Amino acid sequence: MHGLPTLGGVGKFLLVVVVFAAVVYTVFWLLERRRRGGGGGGRGGGGGRRTSPPGPAPRGVAPDDDEDFLRGLRNRHRDRRPDDQ
């Protein structure tokens, strides 16, 4: 007179693991979505702020191309050099 078949010990354990994993995944998905400021996309679409894709990262200036750095090196070198005069 059972409506559902019995799962047994291993089946119940696997069911608990799957449900727990689904809950943890959902919680982290919601936290990530909130951290990013909402967002459309995904199933059902809609809602949230639309942001443009990130542009290229600003390029750093190498020390040998940085005028301020080179000027500072020249000044330090000039200040260290004893006067020959």
Secondary structure in CASP SS format (residue, H / E / C, confidence):
PFRMAT SS
TARGET T0000
AUTHOR 0000-0000-0000
METHOD secondary structure of the structure
MODEL  1
M C 1.00
H C 1.00
G C 1.00
L C 1.00
P C 1.00
T C 1.00
L C 1.00
G H 1.00
G H 1.00
V H 1.00
G H 1.00
K H 1.00
F H 1.00
L H 1.00
L H 1.00
V H 1.00
V H 1.00
V H 1.00
V H 1.00
F H 1.00
A H 1.00
A H 1.00
V H 1.00
V H 1.00
Y H 1.00
T H 1.00
V H 1.00
F H 1.00
W H 1.00
L H 1.00
L H 1.00
E H 1.00
R H 1.00
R H 1.00
R H 1.00
R C 1.00
G C 1.00
G C 1.00
G C 1.00
G C 1.00
G C 1.00
G C 1.00
R C 1.00
G C 1.00
G C 1.00
G C 1.00
G C 1.00
G C 1.00
R C 1.00
R C 1.00
T C 1.00
S C 1.00
P C 1.00
P C 1.00
G C 1.00
P C 1.00
A C 1.00
P C 1.00
R C 1.00
G C 1.00
V C 1.00
A C 1.00
P H 1.00
D H 1.00
D H 1.00
D C 1.00
E H 1.00
D H 1.00
F H 1.00
L H 1.00
R H 1.00
G H 1.00
L H 1.00
R H 1.00
N H 1.00
R H 1.00
H H 1.00
R H 1.00
D H 1.00
R H 1.00
R C 1.00
P C 1.00
D C 1.00
D C 1.00
Q C 1.00
END
